[in-house]
Amino acid sequence: MPRIQADLRTIKSELSKFGSKNLGFTLITIDPERDTVETFNAYAKKNDLDADTWTFLRGDPGDILEVAALLGVKYKKLPDGEFSHSNIITLLKPNGEIALQLNGLGANPAELITGAKGQLHSH
């Protein structure tokens, strides 16, 4: 399981203890050619990601680039077909504004968890 997915599971686990039932996680592919609906479904099943909590998005490469730019995610396709990309987990406010971002693999998600609790508590 990719490290970013492990960080998301940690965040979900901690926020579940807080009693948040309306929390959702969205994963956006930067490789829509390979990440089809079928591969998303297989990945979700393999990693026990329920559809009520986890949403997978794919789309036109131009739209993905625009969302990535808005969230500060940089990526590029490598000669072997894989992608190099920044690892950013973004907490969005209900209105879509960025509340907090966790940058880098293995970064301590505590600040994001605390920020998420604050966002959930204020609504």
Biotite code that builds the C-alpha atoms (Angstrom):
import biotite.structure as struc

atoms = struc.array([
    struc.Atom([0.000, 0.000, 0.000], chain_id="A", res_id=1, res_name="MET", atom_name="CA", element="C"),
    struc.Atom([1.423, 3.379, -0.933], chain_id="A", res_id=2, res_name="PRO", atom_name="CA", element="C"),
    struc.Atom([2.654, 5.498, 1.961], chain_id="A", res_id=3, res_name="ARG", atom_name="CA", element="C"),
    struc.Atom([0.146, 8.284, 1.284], chain_id="A", res_id=4, res_name="ILE", atom_name="CA", element="C"),
    struc.Atom([-2.672, 5.727, 1.609], chain_id="A", res_id=5, res_name="GLN", atom_name="CA", element="C"),
    struc.Atom([-1.242, 4.632, 4.968], chain_id="A", res_id=6, res_name="ALA", atom_name="CA", element="C"),
    struc.Atom([-1.214, 8.270, 6.131], chain_id="A", res_id=7, res_name="ASP", atom_name="CA", element="C"),
    struc.Atom([-4.829, 8.663, 5.024], chain_id="A", res_id=8, res_name="LEU", atom_name="CA", element="C"),
    struc.Atom([-5.792, 5.549, 6.989], chain_id="A", res_id=9, res_name="ARG", atom_name="CA", element="C"),
    struc.Atom([-4.115, 7.008, 10.089], chain_id="A", res_id=10, res_name="THR", atom_name="CA", element="C"),
    struc.Atom([-6.013, 10.266, 9.647], chain_id="A", res_id=11, res_name="ILE", atom_name="CA", element="C"),
    struc.Atom([-9.299, 8.395, 9.130], chain_id="A", res_id=12, res_name="LYS", atom_name="CA", element="C"),
    struc.Atom([-8.703, 6.218, 12.181], chain_id="A", res_id=13, res_name="SER", atom_name="CA", element="C"),
    struc.Atom([-7.959, 9.195, 14.414], chain_id="A", res_id=14, res_name="GLU", atom_name="CA", element="C"),
    struc.Atom([-10.930, 11.209, 13.158], chain_id="A", res_id=15, res_name="LEU", atom_name="CA", element="C"),
    struc.Atom([-13.226, 8.200, 13.567], chain_id="A", res_id=16, res_name="SER", atom_name="CA", element="C"),
    struc.Atom([-12.345, 8.236, 17.278], chain_id="A", res_id=17, res_name="LYS", atom_name="CA", element="C"),
    struc.Atom([-13.505, 11.854, 17.295], chain_id="A", res_id=18, res_name="PHE", atom_name="CA", element="C"),
    struc.Atom([-16.907, 10.716, 16.074], chain_id="A", res_id=19, res_name="GLY", atom_name="CA", element="C"),
    struc.Atom([-16.828, 12.218, 12.590], chain_id="A", res_id=20, res_name="SER", atom_name="CA", element="C"),
    struc.Atom([-19.353, 10.448, 10.396], chain_id="A", res_id=21, res_name="LYS", atom_name="CA", element="C"),
    struc.Atom([-19.476, 12.950, 7.510], chain_id="A", res_id=22, res_name="ASN", atom_name="CA", element="C"),
    struc.Atom([-15.817, 12.749, 6.623], chain_id="A", res_id=23, res_name="LEU", atom_name="CA", element="C"),
    struc.Atom([-14.863, 11.699, 3.110], chain_id="A", res_id=24, res_name="GLY", atom_name="CA", element="C"),
    struc.Atom([-11.583, 11.014, 1.364], chain_id="A", res_id=25, res_name="PHE", atom_name="CA", element="C"),
    struc.Atom([-11.011, 11.640, -2.323], chain_id="A", res_id=26, res_name="THR", atom_name="CA", element="C"),
    struc.Atom([-8.142, 10.229, -4.334], chain_id="A", res_id=27, res_name="LEU", atom_name="CA", element="C"),
    struc.Atom([-7.533, 11.827, -7.733], chain_id="A", res_id=28, res_name="ILE", atom_name="CA", element="C"),
    struc.Atom([-5.488, 9.961, -10.299], chain_id="A", res_id=29, res_name="THR", atom_name="CA", element="C"),
    struc.Atom([-2.784, 11.678, -12.300], chain_id="A", res_id=30, res_name="ILE", atom_name="CA", element="C"),
    struc.Atom([-2.731, 8.690, -14.663], chain_id="A", res_id=31, res_name="ASP", atom_name="CA", element="C"),
    struc.Atom([-6.262, 8.291, -16.063], chain_id="A", res_id=32, res_name="PRO", atom_name="CA", element="C"),
    struc.Atom([-5.003, 6.090, -18.905], chain_id="A", res_id=33, res_name="GLU", atom_name="CA", element="C"),
    struc.Atom([-4.029, 3.315, -16.490], chain_id="A", res_id=34, res_name="ARG", atom_name="CA", element="C"),
    struc.Atom([-6.342, 4.128, -13.577], chain_id="A", res_id=35, res_name="ASP", atom_name="CA", element="C"),
    struc.Atom([-9.681, 3.005, -14.959], chain_id="A", res_id=36, res_name="THR", atom_name="CA", element="C"),
    struc.Atom([-12.907, 2.490, -13.050], chain_id="A", res_id=37, res_name="VAL", atom_name="CA", element="C"),
    struc.Atom([-12.054, -1.212, -12.952], chain_id="A", res_id=38, res_name="GLU", atom_name="CA", element="C"),
    struc.Atom([-8.587, -0.631, -11.476], chain_id="A", res_id=39, res_name="THR", atom_name="CA", element="C"),
    struc.Atom([-10.068, 1.768, -8.906], chain_id="A", res_id=40, res_name="PHE", atom_name="CA", element="C"),
    struc.Atom([-12.667, -0.833, -7.917], chain_id="A", res_id=41, res_name="ASN", atom_name="CA", element="C"),
    struc.Atom([-10.026, -3.550, -7.609], chain_id="A", res_id=42, res_name="ALA", atom_name="CA", element="C"),
    struc.Atom([-7.782, -1.250, -5.553], chain_id="A", res_id=43, res_name="TYR", atom_name="CA", element="C"),
    struc.Atom([-10.663, -0.309, -3.244], chain_id="A", res_id=44, res_name="ALA", atom_name="CA", element="C"),
    struc.Atom([-11.594, -3.956, -2.718], chain_id="A", res_id=45, res_name="LYS", atom_name="CA", element="C"),
    struc.Atom([-7.986, -5.048, -2.137], chain_id="A", res_id=46, res_name="LYS", atom_name="CA", element="C"),
    struc.Atom([-7.439, -2.266, 0.419], chain_id="A", res_id=47, res_name="ASN", atom_name="CA", element="C"),
    struc.Atom([-10.887, -2.479, 2.056], chain_id="A", res_id=48, res_name="ASP", atom_name="CA", element="C"),
    struc.Atom([-11.892, 1.082, 1.100], chain_id="A", res_id=49, res_name="LEU", atom_name="CA", element="C"),
    struc.Atom([-15.661, 1.500, 1.384], chain_id="A", res_id=50, res_name="ASP", atom_name="CA", element="C"),
    struc.Atom([-17.483, 3.631, -1.163], chain_id="A", res_id=51, res_name="ALA", atom_name="CA", element="C"),
    struc.Atom([-19.256, 5.629, 1.570], chain_id="A", res_id=52, res_name="ASP", atom_name="CA", element="C"),
    struc.Atom([-15.922, 7.079, 2.711], chain_id="A", res_id=53, res_name="THR", atom_name="CA", element="C"),
    struc.Atom([-13.543, 6.813, -0.245], chain_id="A", res_id=54, res_name="TRP", atom_name="CA", element="C"),
    struc.Atom([-14.108, 8.452, -3.633], chain_id="A", res_id=55, res_name="THR", atom_name="CA", element="C"),
    struc.Atom([-11.810, 7.915, -6.605], chain_id="A", res_id=56, res_name="PHE", atom_name="CA", element="C"),
    struc.Atom([-11.744, 10.544, -9.337], chain_id="A", res_id=57, res_name="LEU", atom_name="CA", element="C"),
    struc.Atom([-10.348, 10.436, -12.824], chain_id="A", res_id=58, res_name="ARG", atom_name="CA", element="C"),
    struc.Atom([-10.868, 12.799, -15.700], chain_id="A", res_id=59, res_name="GLY", atom_name="CA", element="C"),
    struc.Atom([-9.429, 14.646, -18.634], chain_id="A", res_id=60, res_name="ASP", atom_name="CA", element="C"),
    struc.Atom([-5.659, 15.252, -18.248], chain_id="A", res_id=61, res_name="PRO", atom_name="CA", element="C"),
    struc.Atom([-6.218, 19.024, -18.542], chain_id="A", res_id=62, res_name="GLY", atom_name="CA", element="C"),
    struc.Atom([-8.753, 18.976, -15.703], chain_id="A", res_id=63, res_name="ASP", atom_name="CA", element="C"),
    struc.Atom([-6.425, 16.881, -13.554], chain_id="A", res_id=64, res_name="ILE", atom_name="CA", element="C"),
    struc.Atom([-3.601, 19.341, -14.211], chain_id="A", res_id=65, res_name="LEU", atom_name="CA", element="C"),
    struc.Atom([-5.847, 22.239, -13.174], chain_id="A", res_id=66, res_name="GLU", atom_name="CA", element="C"),
    struc.Atom([-6.898, 20.574, -9.907], chain_id="A", res_id=67, res_name="VAL", atom_name="CA", element="C"),
    struc.Atom([-3.276, 19.633, -9.201], chain_id="A", res_id=68, res_name="ALA", atom_name="CA", element="C"),
    struc.Atom([-2.205, 23.240, -9.728], chain_id="A", res_id=69, res_name="ALA", atom_name="CA", element="C"),
    struc.Atom([-4.946, 24.520, -7.415], chain_id="A", res_id=70, res_name="LEU", atom_name="CA", element="C"),
    struc.Atom([-3.824, 22.097, -4.695], chain_id="A", res_id=71, res_name="LEU", atom_name="CA", element="C"),
    struc.Atom([-0.098, 22.662, -5.232], chain_id="A", res_id=72, res_name="GLY", atom_name="CA", element="C"),
    struc.Atom([0.589, 19.148, -6.485], chain_id="A", res_id=73, res_name="VAL", atom_name="CA", element="C"),
    struc.Atom([3.370, 18.839, -9.050], chain_id="A", res_id=74, res_name="LYS", atom_name="CA", element="C"),
    struc.Atom([3.834, 15.790, -11.237], chain_id="A", res_id=75, res_name="TYR", atom_name="CA", element="C"),
    struc.Atom([5.489, 14.614, -14.413], chain_id="A", res_id=76, res_name="LYS", atom_name="CA", element="C"),
    struc.Atom([5.421, 11.439, -16.448], chain_id="A", res_id=77, res_name="LYS", atom_name="CA", element="C"),
    struc.Atom([8.708, 9.550, -16.498], chain_id="A", res_id=78, res_name="LEU", atom_name="CA", element="C"),
    struc.Atom([10.141, 7.720, -19.536], chain_id="A", res_id=79, res_name="PRO", atom_name="CA", element="C"),
    struc.Atom([9.123, 4.346, -18.051], chain_id="A", res_id=80, res_name="ASP", atom_name="CA", element="C"),
    struc.Atom([5.452, 5.431, -17.870], chain_id="A", res_id=81, res_name="GLY", atom_name="CA", element="C"),
    struc.Atom([5.440, 5.931, -14.113], chain_id="A", res_id=82, res_name="GLU", atom_name="CA", element="C"),
    struc.Atom([4.912, 9.338, -12.500], chain_id="A", res_id=83, res_name="PHE", atom_name="CA", element="C"),
    struc.Atom([7.003, 11.442, -10.188], chain_id="A", res_id=84, res_name="SER", atom_name="CA", element="C"),
    struc.Atom([4.746, 13.531, -7.968], chain_id="A", res_id=85, res_name="HIS", atom_name="CA", element="C"),
    struc.Atom([4.596, 15.543, -4.808], chain_id="A", res_id=86, res_name="SER", atom_name="CA", element="C"),
    struc.Atom([2.870, 13.884, -1.875], chain_id="A", res_id=87, res_name="ASN", atom_name="CA", element="C"),
    struc.Atom([0.307, 16.255, -0.456], chain_id="A", res_id=88, res_name="ILE", atom_name="CA", element="C"),
    struc.Atom([-2.759, 15.518, 1.623], chain_id="A", res_id=89, res_name="ILE", atom_name="CA", element="C"),
    struc.Atom([-5.158, 18.456, 1.604], chain_id="A", res_id=90, res_name="THR", atom_name="CA", element="C"),
    struc.Atom([-7.903, 19.177, 4.106], chain_id="A", res_id=91, res_name="LEU", atom_name="CA", element="C"),
    struc.Atom([-10.657, 21.195, 2.463], chain_id="A", res_id=92, res_name="LEU", atom_name="CA", element="C"),
    struc.Atom([-13.258, 23.279, 4.232], chain_id="A", res_id=93, res_name="LYS", atom_name="CA", element="C"),
    struc.Atom([-16.887, 22.523, 3.329], chain_id="A", res_id=94, res_name="PRO", atom_name="CA", element="C"),
    struc.Atom([-16.821, 25.506, 0.938], chain_id="A", res_id=95, res_name="ASN", atom_name="CA", element="C"),
    struc.Atom([-13.812, 24.037, -0.929], chain_id="A", res_id=96, res_name="GLY", atom_name="CA", element="C"),
    struc.Atom([-11.131, 26.306, 0.514], chain_id="A", res_id=97, res_name="GLU", atom_name="CA", element="C"),
    struc.Atom([-7.863, 24.743, 1.612], chain_id="A", res_id=98, res_name="ILE", atom_name="CA", element="C"),
    struc.Atom([-7.773, 24.509, 5.409], chain_id="A", res_id=99, res_name="ALA", atom_name="CA", element="C"),
    struc.Atom([-4.465, 22.650, 5.853], chain_id="A", res_id=100, res_name="LEU", atom_name="CA", element="C"),
    struc.Atom([-1.985, 20.624, 3.851], chain_id="A", res_id=101, res_name="GLN", atom_name="CA", element="C"),
    struc.Atom([0.328, 17.825, 4.910], chain_id="A", res_id=102, res_name="LEU", atom_name="CA", element="C"),
    struc.Atom([3.428, 17.749, 2.700], chain_id="A", res_id=103, res_name="ASN", atom_name="CA", element="C"),
    struc.Atom([5.795, 14.856, 2.213], chain_id="A", res_id=104, res_name="GLY", atom_name="CA", element="C"),
    struc.Atom([5.779, 11.145, 2.798], chain_id="A", res_id=105, res_name="LEU", atom_name="CA", element="C"),
    struc.Atom([5.913, 10.140, 6.413], chain_id="A", res_id=106, res_name="GLY", atom_name="CA", element="C"),
    struc.Atom([5.032, 13.624, 7.663], chain_id="A", res_id=107, res_name="ALA", atom_name="CA", element="C"),
    struc.Atom([3.298, 13.508, 11.020], chain_id="A", res_id=108, res_name="ASN", atom_name="CA", element="C"),
    struc.Atom([-0.437, 13.836, 10.327], chain_id="A", res_id=109, res_name="PRO", atom_name="CA", element="C"),
    struc.Atom([-1.140, 15.176, 13.842], chain_id="A", res_id=110, res_name="ALA", atom_name="CA", element="C"),
    struc.Atom([-1.444, 18.822, 12.706], chain_id="A", res_id=111, res_name="GLU", atom_name="CA", element="C"),
    struc.Atom([-3.844, 17.890, 9.931], chain_id="A", res_id=112, res_name="LEU", atom_name="CA", element="C"),
    struc.Atom([-5.870, 15.702, 12.321], chain_id="A", res_id=113, res_name="ILE", atom_name="CA", element="C"),
    struc.Atom([-6.072, 18.547, 14.841], chain_id="A", res_id=114, res_name="THR", atom_name="CA", element="C"),
    struc.Atom([-7.091, 20.970, 12.071], chain_id="A", res_id=115, res_name="GLY", atom_name="CA", element="C"),
    struc.Atom([-9.704, 18.557, 10.788], chain_id="A", res_id=116, res_name="ALA", atom_name="CA", element="C"),
    struc.Atom([-11.181, 18.191, 14.283], chain_id="A", res_id=117, res_name="LYS", atom_name="CA", element="C"),
    struc.Atom([-11.417, 21.978, 14.470], chain_id="A", res_id=118, res_name="GLY", atom_name="CA", element="C"),
    struc.Atom([-13.142, 22.169, 11.092], chain_id="A", res_id=119, res_name="GLN", atom_name="CA", element="C"),
    struc.Atom([-15.584, 19.400, 12.015], chain_id="A", res_id=120, res_name="LEU", atom_name="CA", element="C"),
    struc.Atom([-16.290, 20.922, 15.406], chain_id="A", res_id=121, res_name="HIS", atom_name="CA", element="C"),
    struc.Atom([-17.145, 24.328, 13.908], chain_id="A", res_id=122, res_name="SER", atom_name="CA", element="C"),
    struc.Atom([-19.933, 22.916, 11.679], chain_id="A", res_id=123, res_name="HIS", atom_name="CA", element="C"),
])
